[in-house]
Structure formats: C-alpha cells, structure tokens
C-alpha cells in the first residue's frame, strides 16, 4: 500500500518540475509601437464604448467590463462568486443548452462573470455573437436549482482546500495584511456561502451589474458606424436601465510598526509557505512606475530573478522563489514568496531579507538592468498584436487615468530607467523594517530554527490559526504516556486493522485507485505480494505514465519511455517494504523508535520511525493516519506526507479508501476496488 503512493508523488514532482523549467521563448525583432486609438462614444445610460477597427483578420472580440469600486461582502462573502457562476447559464429568452449549442455552431467563445463578459469569433457572425453576449449579460435567468448546484460546487471546492498549506497561506496573508473587514482581507467560507440566498444573488446583480461605470471594448473586423447602431439597440437605456453602483469607501490598512513573523501551524504540511509582505500604493500613472516594475523584475520576476537564483539555483531549497508588486488605483501589496523544505524555513527567510537589502542598498549592474529591460520589452511587443491586449490597454487608459500615449511611450520609458531609479524605487516599495513575514508550515519541523532566527534578528513571532485568528504558541510535542512503546503502538495498529492472524493471511493485495494531477485523471493499479514483490502502474488516458516493478531478483522503473533498473541495496530496501502490511515487518524490527506525539490533521498521533520513514498512528484508534517519506533526487528532494482515511473492512482486514499525498499541494486518490488473495500472480512482477 505504501510504495505506490511514493511513485505517484515522484510522477507529480516530475510533471511539476517540467512545467517550471520550460525555457522562455526567444524574443524576435521588436516591431514599431503603433497602437491604434479607439473610436469612443457614450450611450445615454452611461455605457462607454471603445471601438478599434482592425481588418487584418476576419475576427472580432468584445469585452464588457464593469469598473465598479471594490466592496466587502461581509457575512455573505461568496455572493460575487455565485453571480459569476450563474450568469450566462441561461437567459429569459433561451435555455442554457440552446445557448451553448448556438455558440458552438458559430465557433465562438463567450464568457460571463460578475464584473462583465467577453466574446470572440468570426466577424461574419459578429452581430449574432454580440446579441448572445448582450442577452446573457442583461437577461440572466437565476433559478433556485442552479443556485443550489453552484453553491454546492463552491462549498466542495473549499473543503478540498481545507488542508492545503498553499490555500491556507493565501488566505492568511490577505487577512493579516489587509484585515478581515477590508475587501482584500475577507475570505469565503462554508458559513458565509450558506448565508447567501438566491435573492441575494439577484439583488447583487441588480445593484452592481449597471451601465454607469461600464465599458464595452470592441476590436476587430467591424465598421464603427454599423457596430454603434447595434450597440445602441442591444445596450441602450431602454434595454439596460440607467443606474450607478454604490461607491463605498474603506480606510486604508497600515503597514507594521516593526518587522515580525506571523506563523500558522499546519501539521500535515511537507513544506513551508513563506511570504514577506508590505502594502503598496503604486499606480500605473506614477512617475516611478517603470522603475518599480523593473526593480521587481530584477528581484523576483522569474527564473532570472535574484530570489530564484539564490533559493533554487544556489541552495536547492525550492522549486522557485518570486516577488510580486501590485499596481492598482486601490491599495495593493508587495510580496516575496517561496515554498521551501520545512527544515530550511529560517534560512530561506534570511536569504530573502538579504536579497531585499541588497537591491535597496547596492546599485544594480548594467547587465542586470539591461536583461530586465529586455524581458519587459520582449513581453510587451509580443502582446501588442493580440486583440485582448489592445482591449486591456484601451480600457486601462480610461479607467486608470493613464496618458493617451502611455503605451506608445512604454518602451521609451522602460529604457530611460537608471540603476539609481531602481534603488530609489526599491527603497520606496520594498520595505526593510516594516515587513510582515507570514509562514505556514509544520511547527515541529519549523519552529526550533525559526525561534533561533527570531532571537538573532530580534524579530518577534506571533501565532495564528488557519483563518488569521491570533492563538497561543502550538504545542509541538506531547509527553508519551508511561508504558507506551514503538512495539505497543504497532501492535495496537495491527489489532485495529484486523489482527495479526488476519493480516498474515493476506498473501496478495490488488488495489485499484483513481486520482487527478493538474486537472488530468489518473488510474493506478497496485499489486503486492507477501513474498517481497510489488507492481504499480499509473496511467493517464490509457497511457502508462510511470510503472515500477519489484520482482524476486530484479526491479525496474519506467517513466515516459525511460527505464531505470533497481538493484543492489536499493532493491533490498524496496523488497523489504513490498508487502501488503508493512507493520508486520515493523513489529519484529528492533530498530523502530517511538519519537513522540504530534498533531496530524487535528488528531494526536504517535510517531514511529522506521528507517528513513515516519509513521503516524491515531492515539485513540491505533490506525495509521499518515506517513512521511522523501521523494525526488538532489535539490528536488522533497518530503511527501501521505494521509490515510476512510478505512473499510475487506475480508477481515481494514484498508484505507481515501489517500491524500501532500507535496506542496494535495493529490487525492480514491480507492475503487480491493482484492485480497486474488487477481495477482508471480508473473505480475516480471
């Protein structure tokens, strides 16, 4: 049962690393920057329309955007998510199925959301596409059945994030930075979603989906005269009634008076989520905007950034480390982030601070600045031919108060930035003494080093739960009751699983499971024999992604056409673990050790060390609820935490039917079938 999970983890890590190591495309020659100005007109109800004629291709794109002021949803947080999910499902004039059928027939794409809609397709169908967009946006049909279904989906999605360290980190970072009462700091929960009613959705739509702050951007093979007539017909005041959305105001949050560490204990976390944060009020029309974005690019804008080169390339602590500088007409934030092995959390924080100090005090080299400029300019010129980009640029000029020639002068302004400008911008936007360090990780692994670093740097630690509420310092280890030994823990697990006689009677075990990885469905077949042999085959859409076989005298692993033999000491180790219930071996092994009591997924568990693996057994039930091992090689070696739930009795022995791997994000497998002493032969291990 154990080994196939580590194989799945290796597959996950392999795919993840491949995705992150893709090389940047080479930049071609820079075209001249000539962005066509839109023809603009305003309807009686306040809708602003921007039309850019482009007859190079027989296509047209529409983008409807509501530039309403941000607002907090309070106890009904999630109502905007529900509006986004429900709008466009059906209209008062056409069913959802017929709506989607016609879109498919036209070869168009149409999307709806709480703050607008978008569509694109062939210009010969442009009139009908615009009609469908207008109908979906202005005449949505909100039904109780759709509401119940969409709310259930959102609640289920929240449950899947409940134990995800990265999801917890994202939530807590915003709560602590902005405050729960601020629109940037509030978060959706099952409770707030259950507070939302269908009438709330309807009321929200009627209040905020209004034309006063709306912009319709049309780009492509159209005639302004013709499209103006059509827009007036579909979006005019007699169809879309004149109304203005509320313009609520909020007090800006404040930066910390002194730097501090905010720690959240997530006992199942296999790595720490680190974020160094301060507020940002940078706007795109600020004089130092271009210097600021280049400073961020140099610090942590990608694989060439200093954070990446330090934490990944130099130290091998992480898949990647990045920084992000928000630029908005409303308050935003600057953050430097990394996901690192628990044991190097304190060291990673120190290195991020070092890079922040360096860019604030030392002038960047001519080469670093030249490379950052080339990256920005290259990305810019690659995007300017895309209709969606032109639409966004046209909208930005109107909504963000930018000069009309902002994008024509973009390259010139980038090239004008000096090393001194970089240093000045870094000092203004990357704070040194007012930084909030948010760390989400496993306290037992992280706190000893973090506390030592805290004392050295005179940076206090405060503790919070996964919702951003202040709590006491977590208890990392509890005292083991008298008389409890590693052997007694293993014996209790064996008894709870069916008893030693029943477990020894299992000669072979066949487990069929299903899971998902990066949105792709996985099928996994694991076969294991008490003779020290196992076979695991992971397939995606019928194609084998990874297979491992541990035979009597040979072993091998294949992955995407590559084969690796398993032999020598590695084979001996694999054979030792290739049995249906590893606890039978542990029971008689004198090297096992009881390392204490730790909290795992909210349950107290005995920790038993066996070789290089740790096993966690529920103090109350005795059942194994988790295990911890390492997967990957070299700098990419990572701990894998595997959780076991939903034990089911199969022919007198208990088998977990829900197994979740955490290698930075949860990877869940649901067992479909278990066969005891059938379906497995020695030929399966050849």
C-alpha positions in Angstrom: 0.0 0.0 0.0 2.8 2.4 0.7 5.2 2.2 -2.2 2.8 3.0 -5.0 2.0 6.4 -3.3 5.6 7.4 -3.4 5.7 6.5 -7.1 2.7 8.8 -7.7 4.5 11.5 -5.7 7.5 11.2 -8.0 5.3 11.5 -11.0 3.7 14.6 -9.6 7.1 16.2 -8.8 8.4 15.3 -12.3 5.5 17.0 -14.0 5.7 20.0 -11.8 9.4 20.5 -12.3 9.0 20.1 -16.1 6.3 22.8 -16.1 8.5 25.2 -14.1 11.7 24.5 -16.1 10.3 25.4 -19.5 12.7 27.8 -21.2 11.5 31.3 -22.1 10.8 31.7 -25.8 13.4 33.7 -27.7 12.5 37.2 -28.5 12.1 38.2 -32.1 12.8 41.7 -33.5 10.8 44.5 -31.9 8.1 45.9 -34.1 7.3 49.6 -34.1 4.9 50.5 -31.3 1.8 51.8 -33.1 -1.3 51.1 -31.1 -4.4 52.2 -32.9 -6.6 54.6 -30.9 -10.2 53.6 -30.4 -13.3 55.5 -31.5 -15.2 56.3 -28.4 -18.9 57.1 -27.8 -21.1 57.1 -24.7 -24.7 55.9 -24.5 -27.4 57.7 -22.7 -27.3 55.3 -19.8 -23.6 55.9 -19.2 -22.1 52.9 -21.1 -18.7 53.9 -22.6 -18.0 52.1 -25.9 -14.5 51.9 -27.4 -14.1 50.6 -31.0 -10.8 49.7 -32.7 -11.2 48.7 -36.3 -8.7 46.0 -37.3 -9.3 44.3 -40.7 -6.1 42.2 -40.8 -8.1 39.1 -39.8 -11.9 38.3 -40.2 -12.4 38.2 -36.4 -13.9 40.3 -33.7 -13.7 40.4 -30.0 -16.0 42.0 -27.4 -15.1 42.8 -23.8 -17.7 44.2 -21.3 -16.1 45.5 -18.1 -17.8 47.0 -15.0 -15.3 49.4 -13.4 -17.1 49.5 -10.0 -15.4 50.4 -6.8 -14.4 47.4 -4.7 -16.6 46.4 -1.8 -16.7 44.0 1.1 -19.3 41.3 1.1 -19.2 40.7 4.8 -21.2 37.8 6.2 -22.3 36.9 2.7 -18.9 36.6 1.2 -19.2 34.4 -1.9 -22.2 36.2 -3.4 -20.0 37.5 -6.2 -18.6 34.0 -6.9 -22.2 32.8 -7.2 -23.2 35.5 -9.6 -20.2 34.7 -11.7 -21.1 31.0 -11.7 -24.7 31.5 -12.5 -24.7 34.4 -15.0 -24.7 33.0 -18.6 -26.2 29.7 -17.6 -29.5 30.6 -19.3 -31.4 33.7 -20.2 -35.1 34.7 -20.1 -35.3 34.0 -23.8 -33.1 31.0 -24.4 -32.2 27.8 -22.4 -28.7 27.0 -21.4 -28.4 24.1 -23.8 -29.7 26.0 -26.8 -27.4 29.0 -25.9 -24.3 26.7 -25.8 -25.4 24.9 -28.9 -25.6 28.1 -30.9 -22.2 29.3 -29.6 -20.7 26.1 -30.7 -22.3 26.3 -34.1 -20.9 29.8 -34.6 -17.4 28.7 -33.4 -17.5 31.5 -30.9 -16.3 31.8 -27.3 -18.5 33.7 -24.8 -17.8 34.0 -21.0 -19.7 35.8 -18.3 -18.7 36.9 -14.8 -19.9 39.1 -12.0 -18.0 42.1 -13.4 -18.6 41.7 -17.1 -18.4 39.4 -20.1 -16.3 38.7 -23.1 -16.7 37.1 -26.5 -14.9 36.5 -29.7 -15.5 34.8 -33.0 -15.6 35.2 -36.8 -16.6 38.7 -38.0 -19.3 37.4 -40.3 -21.1 36.2 -37.1 -20.2 39.3 -35.2 -23.8 40.7 -34.9 -25.2 37.4 -33.6 -22.3 37.0 -31.2 -22.9 40.5 -29.8 -26.6 39.6 -29.4 -25.9 36.5 -27.5 -23.4 38.4 -25.2 -26.0 41.1 -24.6 -28.7 38.6 -23.9 -26.6 36.6 -21.5 -25.3 39.6 -19.6 -28.5 41.7 -19.4 -31.2 39.0 -19.2 -29.8 36.2 -17.0 -32.1 33.6 -15.6 -31.3 32.9 -11.9 -33.1 29.8 -10.7 -33.1 28.0 -7.4 -31.9 24.8 -8.9 -28.8 26.5 -10.5 -28.2 28.3 -7.3 -28.2 25.2 -5.1 -25.9 23.4 -7.6 -23.4 26.2 -7.9 -23.3 26.8 -4.2 -22.7 23.1 -3.5 -19.8 23.1 -6.0 -18.2 26.1 -4.2 -18.5 24.5 -0.8 -17.0 21.3 -2.1 -14.1 23.3 -3.5 -13.5 24.9 -0.1 -13.4 21.5 1.5 -10.6 20.4 -0.8 -8.5 23.4 0.2 -9.1 22.9 3.9 -5.7 21.1 4.5 -3.8 22.7 1.7 -0.9 24.7 3.1 -0.8 26.9 0.0 -4.5 27.7 0.2 -4.2 28.4 3.9 -1.2 30.7 3.2 -3.0 32.7 0.5 -6.0 33.3 2.9 -4.0 34.2 6.0 -1.6 36.5 4.1 -4.5 38.7 3.0 -6.3 38.5 6.3 -3.3 39.7 8.2 -2.1 42.3 5.6 -5.5 44.0 5.0 -7.8 42.9 7.9 -10.9 40.8 7.8 -13.2 43.9 7.3 -11.3 45.0 4.2 -12.4 43.8 0.8 -8.9 42.4 0.2 -8.8 40.6 3.5 -12.2 38.9 3.7 -12.5 35.3 2.6 -15.2 32.9 1.5 -16.1 30.1 3.9 -18.8 27.4 4.0 -20.5 29.5 6.7 -20.6 32.7 4.5 -21.8 30.8 1.5 -24.6 29.2 3.4 -25.7 32.7 4.4 -26.2 33.6 0.7 -29.7 33.1 -0.8 -30.9 33.2 -4.3 -32.5 36.6 -3.6 -29.0 37.9 -2.5 -27.6 36.9 -5.9 -30.5 38.6 -7.7 -30.1 41.7 -5.6 -26.4 41.8 -6.1 -26.7 41.5 -9.8 -29.4 44.3 -10.0 -27.2 46.6 -7.8 -23.8 46.2 -9.4 -24.4 45.0 -13.0 -25.3 48.5 -14.2 -24.0 50.7 -17.0 -22.8 53.9 -15.3 -19.2 52.5 -14.8 -19.3 50.1 -17.7 -17.0 49.9 -20.7 -17.6 47.9 -23.9 -14.4 47.4 -25.9 -14.9 46.1 -29.5 -11.8 45.2 -31.6 -11.6 43.6 -35.0 -13.1 43.4 -38.4 -16.0 45.7 -37.9 -17.3 49.1 -39.1 -17.7 51.7 -36.3 -20.9 53.0 -37.9 -22.6 49.6 -38.1 -21.4 48.5 -34.6 -22.6 51.7 -33.0 -26.1 51.1 -34.3 -26.1 47.6 -33.0 -24.7 48.5 -29.6 -27.4 51.2 -29.1 -30.0 48.7 -30.0 -28.7 46.0 -27.6 -27.3 48.1 -24.7 -29.3 51.3 -24.9 -31.1 52.9 -22.0 -34.4 51.3 -22.9 -32.8 47.9 -22.5 -30.1 48.5 -19.8 -31.6 50.9 -17.4 -29.6 53.9 -16.2 -28.1 53.1 -12.7 -24.9 53.6 -10.7 -23.3 51.1 -8.4 -22.6 52.1 -4.8 -19.2 53.7 -4.3 -18.2 52.6 -0.8 -15.0 53.8 0.8 -12.7 52.0 3.2 -9.8 53.1 5.4 -6.5 52.0 4.0 -4.8 49.3 6.0 -1.5 50.2 7.7 2.0 48.6 7.5 3.5 47.1 10.6 5.4 49.4 13.0 8.2 46.8 13.1 9.0 43.6 11.2 7.6 40.4 12.7 6.9 36.8 11.9 3.3 35.5 11.8 3.3 31.7 12.0 0.5 29.3 11.2 0.9 25.7 12.2 -0.3 23.2 9.6 0.8 19.8 11.0 0.4 17.9 7.6 2.5 20.5 5.7 5.5 18.9 3.9 7.0 22.3 3.1 6.7 25.9 4.4 4.9 28.6 2.5 6.8 31.9 3.1 5.7 35.4 2.2 7.4 38.7 3.1 4.7 41.4 2.7 4.2 45.1 2.8 1.5 47.3 1.4 1.8 49.0 -1.9 0.1 52.1 -3.3 1.9 52.1 -6.6 -0.2 53.3 -9.5 0.5 52.9 -13.2 0.5 56.7 -13.7 3.1 57.2 -11.0 6.4 58.7 -12.2 8.4 55.8 -10.7 6.1 53.1 -12.1 8.6 51.8 -14.7 11.5 51.8 -12.2 9.4 49.9 -9.7 8.3 47.1 -12.0 11.9 46.7 -13.3 13.1 46.5 -9.7 10.6 43.8 -9.0 11.7 42.0 -12.2 15.3 42.0 -11.1 14.4 40.9 -7.6 12.0 38.1 -8.3 10.2 38.5 -11.6 11.0 34.9 -12.9 13.7 32.4 -13.4 16.3 35.1 -13.9 15.3 36.9 -10.7 17.7 37.1 -7.7 15.3 35.2 -5.4 15.1 32.3 -7.8 18.8 32.2 -8.4 19.5 32.3 -4.7 16.9 30.0 -3.2 16.7 27.5 -6.0 19.8 27.6 -8.2 22.3 28.3 -5.4 20.7 26.4 -2.4 18.2 24.0 -4.0 15.6 24.8 -1.3 12.6 25.4 -3.5 11.1 24.9 -7.0 11.0 28.7 -7.3 11.0 31.9 -5.4 9.4 35.1 -6.8 8.2 38.6 -5.9 5.2 40.5 -7.0 4.5 44.2 -6.8 0.8 45.2 -7.1 -0.1 48.3 -9.1 -3.7 49.5 -8.8 -5.7 52.5 -8.3 -6.6 50.9 -5.0 -4.3 49.7 -2.2 -2.3 46.5 -3.1 0.7 44.7 -1.7 4.3 43.8 -2.4 5.3 40.2 -1.6 8.4 38.0 -1.9 7.4 34.3 -1.7 8.8 30.8 -1.7 7.7 27.3 -0.8 10.7 25.5 0.9 11.5 22.4 2.8 10.4 22.7 6.4 14.0 22.3 7.7 15.4 25.3 5.8 12.5 27.7 6.5 14.5 30.0 8.7 17.5 30.0 6.3 15.2 30.9 3.4 13.7 33.8 5.3 17.2 35.2 6.0 18.2 34.9 2.3 15.0 36.7 1.1 15.8 39.5 3.5 19.4 39.6 2.2 18.2 40.0 -1.3 15.8 42.8 -0.3 18.6 44.6 1.5 20.9 44.2 -1.5 18.6 45.7 -4.0 17.7 48.6 -1.6 21.4 49.5 -1.0 23.5 48.4 -4.0 23.2 49.8 -7.5 22.1 47.0 -9.9 24.6 46.2 -12.6 24.3 47.4 -16.1 23.8 43.8 -17.2 21.1 43.0 -14.7 19.2 46.2 -15.7 19.7 45.5 -19.4 18.3 42.0 -19.0 15.3 43.2 -17.1 14.5 45.8 -19.7 14.8 43.2 -22.5 12.5 40.9 -20.7 9.8 43.5 -20.2 10.1 45.0 -23.7 10.1 41.5 -25.2 6.9 40.5 -23.4 5.3 43.9 -24.3 6.0 43.7 -28.1 4.9 40.0 -28.2 1.5 41.0 -26.7 0.6 44.2 -28.6 -0.8 42.4 -31.7 -3.3 40.4 -29.6 -6.9 41.8 -29.6 -7.3 41.0 -25.9 -4.2 43.0 -25.1 -5.3 46.0 -27.1 -8.7 45.9 -25.4 -7.0 45.8 -22.0 -4.7 48.7 -22.9 -7.6 50.8 -24.2 -9.5 50.1 -21.0 -6.5 50.9 -18.8 -6.2 54.3 -20.3 -9.8 55.1 -19.5 -10.1 53.5 -16.0 -6.6 54.2 -14.6 -6.2 57.8 -15.7 -3.2 57.0 -18.0 -1.9 59.4 -20.7 -3.3 58.7 -24.1 0.2 57.9 -25.4 1.1 55.7 -22.3 1.7 52.5 -24.4 3.3 54.3 -27.4 5.9 55.5 -24.9 6.1 52.3 -23.0 9.4 51.1 -24.4 11.0 54.5 -24.2 10.0 54.8 -20.5 11.4 51.4 -19.8 14.7 52.2 -21.5 15.0 55.5 -19.6 15.2 53.8 -16.1 18.7 54.1 -14.5 20.3 52.0 -11.7 19.7 54.9 -9.3 16.0 54.8 -10.2 15.9 51.1 -9.4 17.4 51.7 -6.0 15.1 54.6 -5.2 12.0 52.5 -6.2 13.2 49.5 -4.2 13.6 51.7 -1.1 10.1 53.2 -1.6 8.2 50.0 -2.3 10.2 47.2 -0.7 10.1 47.9 3.0 13.0 46.9 5.2 11.8 47.5 8.8 8.0 47.1 8.4 7.8 43.6 6.8 5.2 41.0 7.7 6.7 37.5 7.4 3.9 35.1 7.0 4.9 31.4 7.4 2.6 28.5 7.1 4.3 25.2 7.9 4.7 22.3 10.3 5.6 23.6 13.8 7.5 20.5 14.8 9.9 20.9 11.9 9.9 24.7 11.6 9.8 26.3 15.0 13.2 25.4 16.5 15.1 27.0 13.7 12.6 29.9 13.4 12.9 30.7 17.1 16.6 30.8 16.9 16.5 33.1 13.9 13.9 35.2 15.6 16.1 35.7 18.6 19.2 36.6 16.5 17.3 39.0 14.3 15.2 40.5 17.1 12.1 39.7 15.1 9.2 38.5 17.3 7.0 35.6 16.4 3.2 35.7 16.7 0.9 32.7 16.2 -2.3 32.5 14.2 -4.8 29.8 13.2 -5.6 29.0 9.5 -8.2 31.8 9.4 -5.9 34.5 10.7 -7.1 34.5 14.4 -4.4 35.0 17.0 -3.6 31.9 19.0 -1.1 30.6 21.6 2.1 29.0 20.5 1.4 25.5 19.3 2.5 22.5 21.4 4.9 20.7 19.1 5.4 17.5 21.1 3.4 15.9 23.9 4.6 13.6 26.6 4.3 9.9 25.8 2.2 8.0 28.4 4.1 5.5 30.6 4.3 2.0 29.1 3.7 3.1 25.5 6.5 1.8 23.2 7.0 1.7 19.4 6.1 -2.0 19.5 2.9 -1.4 21.5 1.8 1.3 19.0 2.4 -1.1 16.1 0.6 -3.9 17.9 -2.4 -1.7 18.5 -2.5 -0.8 14.8 -2.3 -4.4 13.8 -5.2 -5.3 16.2 -7.3 -2.4 14.9 -6.6 -3.5 11.3 -8.0 -7.0 11.9 -5.4 -8.7 14.0 -2.0 -10.3 13.3 -3.6 -13.6 12.1 -5.9 -11.9 9.6 -3.1 -9.6 8.2 -0.7 -12.6 7.8 -3.4 -14.4 5.9 -3.2 -11.8 3.2 -0.8 -13.2 0.6 -1.6 -10.7 -2.2 -3.3 -7.4 -2.4 -4.6 -5.7 -5.5 -5.7 -2.0 -5.2 -7.4 0.0 -8.0 -7.5 3.8 -7.4 -8.4 7.0 -9.2 -6.9 10.4 -8.8 -6.2 13.7 -10.6 -3.0 15.6 -11.2 -3.1 19.1 -12.7 -6.6 18.5 -13.9 -5.8 15.2 -15.6 -7.4 11.9 -14.4 -5.1 9.2 -13.2 -5.7 5.4 -12.9 -3.5 3.5 -10.6 -3.2 -0.3 -10.2 -1.1 -1.6 -7.4 -0.3 -5.3 -6.8 1.7 -6.5 -3.9 2.8 -9.9 -2.6 4.0 -11.0 0.8 7.0 -12.5 -1.0 8.5 -9.1 -1.2 7.3 -8.2 -4.6 5.2 -5.3 -5.9 4.0 -3.8 -9.2 2.5 -0.3 -9.7 1.2 1.1 -13.0 -0.1 4.7 -13.3 -1.9 5.6 -16.4 -3.4 8.7 -17.9 -6.0 8.4 -20.6 -4.9 4.8 -21.1 -1.2 5.7 -21.5 1.3 4.5 -18.9 2.9 7.4 -17.2 5.0 5.5 -14.7 5.5 1.9 -13.8 7.5 0.2 -11.1 8.1 -3.5 -10.7 9.9 -5.1 -7.7 10.5 -8.8 -8.6 12.1 -11.6 -6.8 15.6 -10.9 -8.1 15.2 -7.8 -10.3 13.4 -4.5 -10.3 12.9 -1.6 -12.6 11.0 1.7 -13.1 9.8 3.2 -16.4 8.7 6.7 -17.0 7.8 8.2 -20.4 9.9 5.8 -22.3 12.9 5.9 -19.9 13.8 2.7 -18.0 15.8 2.6 -14.8 16.9 -0.7 -13.2 16.5 -1.1 -9.4 19.3 -3.3 -8.0 21.7 -3.8 -5.1 20.9 -2.1 -1.8 18.0 -0.2 -3.4 16.4 -3.4 -4.4 16.8 -4.9 -1.0 15.2 -1.9 0.6 12.3 -1.9 -1.9 11.7 -5.6 -1.3 11.6 -5.0 2.5 8.7 -2.6 2.0 6.9 -4.5 -0.7 4.4 -6.4 1.4 0.7 -5.8 1.9 1.0 -4.6 5.5 4.4 -3.1 6.4 3.5 -3.1 10.1 4.1 -6.9 10.2 7.8 -6.3 9.5 7.9 -3.3 11.9 6.5 -5.5 14.7 9.6 -7.6 14.8 12.1 -5.0 13.8 14.3 -3.8 16.8 15.3 -0.6 15.0 11.9 1.1 15.2 11.7 4.0 17.6 8.8 6.0 19.1 9.6 9.7 18.5 6.8 11.3 20.4 3.2 12.5 19.8 2.3 15.0 17.1 -0.9 16.6 15.8 -1.8 15.3 12.3 -4.9 16.7 10.7 -6.3 17.7 14.0 -5.6 14.3 15.6 -2.9 13.3 18.2 -0.7 10.6 16.7 2.2 8.5 17.9 5.2 9.0 15.6 7.1 5.8 14.8 10.5 6.0 13.0 11.2 3.1 10.7 14.3 3.5 8.5 14.0 6.9 6.7 10.2 6.9 7.1 8.0 8.2 9.8 4.6 6.7 10.5 1.7 8.3 12.4 -0.8 6.3 14.4 -4.0 7.7 15.9 -3.6 7.7 19.7 -7.3 6.7 20.1 -8.0 4.2 17.3 -4.5 2.9 16.7 -4.9 3.1 12.9 -2.2 4.7 10.7 -3.4 8.1 9.7 -0.3 9.3 7.9 3.2 8.5 6.8 6.2 10.7 5.8 8.9 9.9 3.3 11.2 11.6 0.8 10.8 11.6 -2.9 12.9 13.1 -5.7 16.6 13.5 -6.0 19.2 16.1 -5.3 17.9 19.7 -5.0 14.4 18.5 -5.9 14.2 16.0 -3.0 11.1 16.7 -1.0 9.1 15.2 1.9 5.9 13.5 1.0 3.2 13.4 3.6 0.5 10.8 2.9 -2.8 10.8 4.8 -5.0 7.7 5.2 -8.7 8.0 5.8 -12.0 6.2 5.3 -10.9 2.7 6.4 -13.1 -0.1 5.0 -13.2 -3.7 6.1 -12.2 -6.0 3.2 -12.3 -9.7 4.0 -11.5 -9.2 7.7 -8.7 -6.5 7.2 -9.1 -2.7 7.2 -7.8 -0.8 4.2 -7.9 3.0 3.7 -10.1 4.0 0.8 -9.1 7.7 0.7 -5.4 8.5 0.5 -4.0 12.0 0.1 -0.5 13.0 -0.8 0.8 16.4 0.0 3.9 17.5 -1.9 3.1 21.2 -1.6 -0.5 20.7 -2.8 -2.9 17.9 -2.1 -3.1 14.9 -4.5 -6.1 12.7 -3.6 -6.6 9.1 -4.6 -9.9 7.3 -4.0 -9.8 3.5 -3.9 -12.2 1.9 -6.3 -11.7 -1.8 -5.6 -9.5 -4.0 -3.3 -9.0 -7.7 -4.0 -7.5 -9.9 -1.3 -5.7 -13.1 -2.4 -6.9 -12.9 -5.9 -6.0 -11.2 -9.2 -2.2 -11.4 -8.5 0.3 -13.9 -9.7 4.1 -14.0 -9.7 4.1 -13.1 -13.4 2.9 -9.7 -12.5 6.4 -9.0 -11.0 8.5 -10.0 -14.0 
